[in-house]
Amino acid sequence: MADSRVTGYADALFAVAAAEGDLATVEDELFRLAQTLRSDEQLGSTLADQGVPASRRQQVVEDLLGGKASATTTALVSMVVGAGRAADLPAIVDALVERSAASRNKSVATVRSAVDLTAEQRDRLASAINTRTGRDVEIKVVIDPTVLGGVVTEIGDDIIDGSVRRRLNQLRESFR
């Protein structure tokens, strides 16, 4: 069960982004930021370091997102960082993405791939997942260079591993 503070922040961010009429953009920008925070421990620890004044941490957000993200996204991240919840930001974003998808009667499918997927590839993958699982999904792509080829899809606790690495491992096992 998610921490009530995490879901509270996610609900607040969702409400602000929806009120600003910028939900899809904010959701996408926050998702990409959360992936960056997960892969860059130094950035995450800097933003979460309570020994660094909040104004300095918020300036890091401005420097990082200014001109690259919408004003709404920048303001929301700055607010979360200023409130001392930067360490929870990836979890907050996950909860926001889930809430946003649920508001459209969809589940979130996180797809790890070595390269970004085109809109057509995303649509075909969403259709295939819907056929296989019976779930209407929204695709969120995470670029992961460790995926040699193919994709690894996570929908909640379910994992569909269609990666080249898995196929190679299966082939290797069949020769034993």
DRENTOR-115759 format. One record per residue (C-alpha): residue in one letter; x, z, y. Coordinates in steps of 0.5 Angstrom, whole numbers, plus 500, padded with zeros to 3 digits. Example, Ala and Ser with C-alpha at 12.3 -4.5 7.8 and 13.67 -1.06 7.14 Angstrom:
<rolos>
<rolo code="A" x="525" z="516" y="491"/>
<rolo code="S" x="527" z="514" y="498"/>
</rolos>
This chain:
<rolos>
<rolo code="M" x="500" z="500" y="500"/>
<rolo code="A" x="503" z="498" y="507"/>
<rolo code="D" x="504" z="503" y="512"/>
<rolo code="S" x="499" z="505" y="517"/>
<rolo code="R" x="503" z="504" y="523"/>
<rolo code="V" x="506" z="497" y="520"/>
<rolo code="T" x="498" z="495" y="519"/>
<rolo code="G" x="496" z="498" y="526"/>
<rolo code="Y" x="502" z="494" y="529"/>
<rolo code="A" x="500" z="487" y="525"/>
<rolo code="D" x="493" z="488" y="527"/>
<rolo code="A" x="495" z="489" y="535"/>
<rolo code="L" x="500" z="483" y="535"/>
<rolo code="F" x="494" z="479" y="531"/>
<rolo code="A" x="489" z="481" y="536"/>
<rolo code="V" x="494" z="479" y="542"/>
<rolo code="A" x="496" z="473" y="539"/>
<rolo code="A" x="489" z="471" y="538"/>
<rolo code="A" x="486" z="473" y="545"/>
<rolo code="E" x="492" z="469" y="548"/>
<rolo code="G" x="489" z="463" y="544"/>
<rolo code="D" x="496" z="462" y="541"/>
<rolo code="L" x="495" z="465" y="534"/>
<rolo code="A" x="498" z="459" y="530"/>
<rolo code="T" x="505" z="458" y="534"/>
<rolo code="V" x="506" z="466" y="535"/>
<rolo code="E" x="505" z="467" y="527"/>
<rolo code="D" x="510" z="461" y="526"/>
<rolo code="E" x="515" z="464" y="531"/>
<rolo code="L" x="514" z="471" y="528"/>
<rolo code="F" x="515" z="469" y="521"/>
<rolo code="R" x="522" z="465" y="523"/>
<rolo code="L" x="524" z="471" y="527"/>
<rolo code="A" x="523" z="476" y="521"/>
<rolo code="Q" x="527" z="471" y="516"/>
<rolo code="T" x="532" z="471" y="521"/>
<rolo code="L" x="532" z="479" y="521"/>
<rolo code="R" x="532" z="479" y="514"/>
<rolo code="S" x="538" z="474" y="513"/>
<rolo code="D" x="542" z="477" y="519"/>
<rolo code="E" x="543" z="485" y="518"/>
<rolo code="Q" x="547" z="486" y="524"/>
<rolo code="L" x="542" z="483" y="529"/>
<rolo code="G" x="537" z="487" y="525"/>
<rolo code="S" x="541" z="494" y="526"/>
<rolo code="T" x="542" z="492" y="533"/>
<rolo code="L" x="535" z="491" y="535"/>
<rolo code="A" x="533" z="498" y="531"/>
<rolo code="D" x="539" z="502" y="533"/>
<rolo code="Q" x="536" z="508" y="537"/>
<rolo code="G" x="543" z="509" y="540"/>
<rolo code="V" x="542" z="503" y="544"/>
<rolo code="P" x="538" z="503" y="550"/>
<rolo code="A" x="531" z="500" y="549"/>
<rolo code="S" x="532" z="496" y="555"/>
<rolo code="R" x="538" z="493" y="552"/>
<rolo code="R" x="535" z="492" y="546"/>
<rolo code="Q" x="529" z="488" y="549"/>
<rolo code="Q" x="535" z="484" y="553"/>
<rolo code="V" x="537" z="482" y="546"/>
<rolo code="V" x="530" z="480" y="544"/>
<rolo code="E" x="530" z="476" y="551"/>
<rolo code="D" x="537" z="473" y="550"/>
<rolo code="L" x="535" z="471" y="543"/>
<rolo code="L" x="528" z="468" y="544"/>
<rolo code="G" x="528" z="466" y="551"/>
<rolo code="G" x="526" z="459" y="552"/>
<rolo code="K" x="526" z="458" y="544"/>
<rolo code="A" x="519" z="462" y="543"/>
<rolo code="S" x="513" z="462" y="547"/>
<rolo code="A" x="512" z="468" y="552"/>
<rolo code="T" x="507" z="471" y="548"/>
<rolo code="T" x="512" z="472" y="542"/>
<rolo code="T" x="517" z="474" y="546"/>
<rolo code="A" x="513" z="479" y="549"/>
<rolo code="L" x="510" z="482" y="543"/>
<rolo code="V" x="517" z="482" y="540"/>
<rolo code="S" x="520" z="486" y="546"/>
<rolo code="M" x="514" z="491" y="545"/>
<rolo code="V" x="515" z="492" y="538"/>
<rolo code="V" x="523" z="493" y="539"/>
<rolo code="G" x="521" z="497" y="546"/>
<rolo code="A" x="517" z="502" y="541"/>
<rolo code="G" x="523" z="503" y="537"/>
<rolo code="R" x="519" z="499" y="531"/>
<rolo code="A" x="524" z="494" y="530"/>
<rolo code="A" x="526" z="496" y="523"/>
<rolo code="D" x="519" z="495" y="521"/>
<rolo code="L" x="519" z="488" y="524"/>
<rolo code="P" x="519" z="484" y="518"/>
<rolo code="A" x="514" z="488" y="515"/>
<rolo code="I" x="509" z="488" y="521"/>
<rolo code="V" x="510" z="480" y="521"/>
<rolo code="D" x="509" z="480" y="513"/>
<rolo code="A" x="502" z="484" y="515"/>
<rolo code="L" x="500" z="479" y="521"/>
<rolo code="V" x="501" z="473" y="517"/>
<rolo code="E" x="497" z="476" y="511"/>
<rolo code="R" x="492" z="478" y="516"/>
<rolo code="S" x="492" z="471" y="519"/>
<rolo code="A" x="491" z="467" y="513"/>
<rolo code="A" x="486" z="472" y="511"/>
<rolo code="S" x="482" z="470" y="517"/>
<rolo code="R" x="482" z="463" y="515"/>
<rolo code="N" x="480" z="465" y="507"/>
<rolo code="K" x="487" z="463" y="505"/>
<rolo code="S" x="493" z="467" y="501"/>
<rolo code="V" x="500" z="466" y="504"/>
<rolo code="A" x="505" z="462" y="499"/>
<rolo code="T" x="512" z="463" y="501"/>
<rolo code="V" x="516" z="457" y="499"/>
<rolo code="R" x="523" z="458" y="498"/>
<rolo code="S" x="527" z="451" y="499"/>
<rolo code="A" x="534" z="448" y="500"/>
<rolo code="V" x="531" z="444" y="506"/>
<rolo code="D" x="525" z="444" y="510"/>
<rolo code="L" x="518" z="441" y="507"/>
<rolo code="T" x="515" z="435" y="511"/>
<rolo code="A" x="507" z="436" y="513"/>
<rolo code="E" x="506" z="432" y="507"/>
<rolo code="Q" x="510" z="435" y="502"/>
<rolo code="R" x="507" z="442" y="504"/>
<rolo code="D" x="500" z="439" y="503"/>
<rolo code="R" x="501" z="436" y="496"/>
<rolo code="L" x="504" z="443" y="494"/>
<rolo code="A" x="498" z="447" y="497"/>
<rolo code="S" x="494" z="442" y="493"/>
<rolo code="A" x="498" z="443" y="487"/>
<rolo code="I" x="498" z="451" y="488"/>
<rolo code="N" x="490" z="451" y="489"/>
<rolo code="T" x="489" z="447" y="483"/>
<rolo code="R" x="494" z="451" y="478"/>
<rolo code="T" x="492" z="458" y="481"/>
<rolo code="G" x="485" z="457" y="484"/>
<rolo code="R" x="487" z="460" y="491"/>
<rolo code="D" x="487" z="456" y="497"/>
<rolo code="V" x="494" z="457" y="500"/>
<rolo code="E" x="497" z="457" y="507"/>
<rolo code="I" x="505" z="455" y="506"/>
<rolo code="K" x="510" z="458" y="509"/>
<rolo code="V" x="517" z="455" y="508"/>
<rolo code="V" x="524" z="459" y="508"/>
<rolo code="I" x="530" z="455" y="508"/>
<rolo code="D" x="534" z="458" y="502"/>
<rolo code="P" x="541" z="454" y="501"/>
<rolo code="T" x="541" z="458" y="494"/>
<rolo code="V" x="536" z="454" y="492"/>
<rolo code="L" x="539" z="448" y="489"/>
<rolo code="G" x="533" z="444" y="489"/>
<rolo code="G" x="526" z="444" y="488"/>
<rolo code="V" x="522" z="450" y="490"/>
<rolo code="V" x="520" z="457" y="488"/>
<rolo code="T" x="513" z="460" y="491"/>
<rolo code="E" x="511" z="467" y="491"/>
<rolo code="I" x="504" z="468" y="492"/>
<rolo code="G" x="503" z="476" y="493"/>
<rolo code="D" x="506" z="478" y="486"/>
<rolo code="D" x="506" z="471" y="483"/>
<rolo code="I" x="512" z="467" y="482"/>
<rolo code="I" x="512" z="460" y="481"/>
<rolo code="D" x="519" z="458" y="480"/>
<rolo code="G" x="520" z="450" y="480"/>
<rolo code="S" x="527" z="450" y="482"/>
<rolo code="V" x="533" z="446" y="479"/>
<rolo code="R" x="537" z="453" y="477"/>
<rolo code="R" x="531" z="455" y="473"/>
<rolo code="R" x="531" z="449" y="469"/>
<rolo code="L" x="538" z="449" y="468"/>
<rolo code="N" x="538" z="456" y="466"/>
<rolo code="Q" x="532" z="454" y="461"/>
<rolo code="L" x="537" z="448" y="458"/>
<rolo code="R" x="543" z="452" y="458"/>
<rolo code="E" x="539" z="457" y="453"/>
<rolo code="S" x="536" z="452" y="449"/>
<rolo code="F" x="543" z="450" y="447"/>
<rolo code="R" x="544" z="457" y="445"/>
</rolos>
